[in-house]
Amino acid sequence: MSDVDQKSVATVMDIPLEVAIPIKKVLPWAILGGLAMVLAFYFVGAEQGAVHLISGMGIHEFVHDARHLLGFPCH
């Protein structure tokens, strides 16, 4: 059992640092994902409330169930 543990530790320790994903490749995707989440949160939580960008009830009806699922009151 200890042979397996030593082999797995040795395998992990032998990985060169160049294999790690550089932050320069991850950062743009992380920013894009964060902006998409903020935009989705706005449409689910605030659109058709006191502040809205799009007139009408289309967005509200589209995200109506998500509003209730996340605990936002809407009526």
C-alpha positions as CSV (number, residue, x, y, z in Angstrom):
1,M,0.0,0.0,0.0
2,S,2.8,2.4,0.7
3,D,4.4,1.6,-2.7
4,V,1.3,3.0,-4.4
5,D,1.3,6.1,-2.3
6,Q,5.0,6.8,-3.0
7,K,4.4,6.2,-6.8
8,S,1.5,8.6,-6.9
9,V,3.4,11.3,-5.0
10,A,6.5,10.8,-7.2
11,T,4.3,11.2,-10.3
12,V,2.8,14.4,-9.1
13,M,6.1,15.8,-8.0
14,D,7.7,15.1,-11.4
15,I,5.2,17.4,-13.3
16,P,7.2,20.4,-14.7
17,L,5.9,23.9,-13.9
18,E,5.4,24.6,-17.6
19,V,2.4,22.4,-17.7
20,A,0.4,24.8,-15.5
21,I,-2.0,27.1,-17.3
22,P,-0.6,30.6,-17.5
23,I,-2.7,33.4,-16.0
24,K,-2.5,35.4,-19.2
25,K,-4.5,32.6,-21.0
26,V,-7.1,32.3,-18.2
27,L,-7.7,35.9,-17.3
28,P,-9.6,37.0,-20.4
29,W,-11.9,34.0,-20.1
30,A,-12.4,34.7,-16.4
31,I,-13.3,38.3,-17.1
32,L,-15.7,37.3,-19.9
33,G,-17.4,34.7,-17.6
34,G,-17.7,37.2,-14.8
35,L,-19.3,39.8,-17.1
36,A,-21.7,37.2,-18.4
37,M,-22.7,36.3,-14.9
38,V,-23.2,39.9,-13.9
39,L,-25.4,40.5,-17.0
40,A,-27.4,37.4,-16.3
41,F,-27.8,38.5,-12.6
42,Y,-29.0,41.9,-13.8
43,F,-31.7,40.5,-16.1
44,V,-32.9,38.0,-13.6
45,G,-32.8,40.3,-10.6
46,A,-33.4,43.9,-11.6
47,E,-34.9,44.0,-15.1
48,Q,-38.5,45.2,-15.0
49,G,-38.0,46.3,-11.4
50,A,-37.4,49.9,-10.3
51,V,-34.6,50.1,-12.9
52,H,-34.9,48.7,-16.4
53,L,-33.1,49.0,-19.7
54,I,-35.6,47.3,-22.0
55,S,-39.3,48.4,-22.0
56,G,-42.1,45.9,-22.0
57,M,-42.6,42.6,-20.2
58,G,-40.7,40.2,-22.5
59,I,-37.5,39.9,-20.4
60,H,-39.5,39.7,-17.2
61,E,-41.6,36.8,-18.5
62,F,-38.6,35.0,-19.9
63,V,-36.8,35.0,-16.5
64,H,-39.9,34.9,-14.3
65,D,-39.3,31.4,-12.9
66,A,-35.6,32.1,-12.4
67,R,-36.5,35.1,-10.3
68,H,-38.6,33.0,-7.9
69,L,-36.0,30.2,-7.8
70,L,-33.3,32.7,-6.7
71,G,-35.7,34.4,-4.2
72,F,-36.3,37.7,-6.0
73,P,-39.9,39.0,-5.5
74,C,-41.6,40.3,-8.6
75,H,-45.4,40.5,-7.8
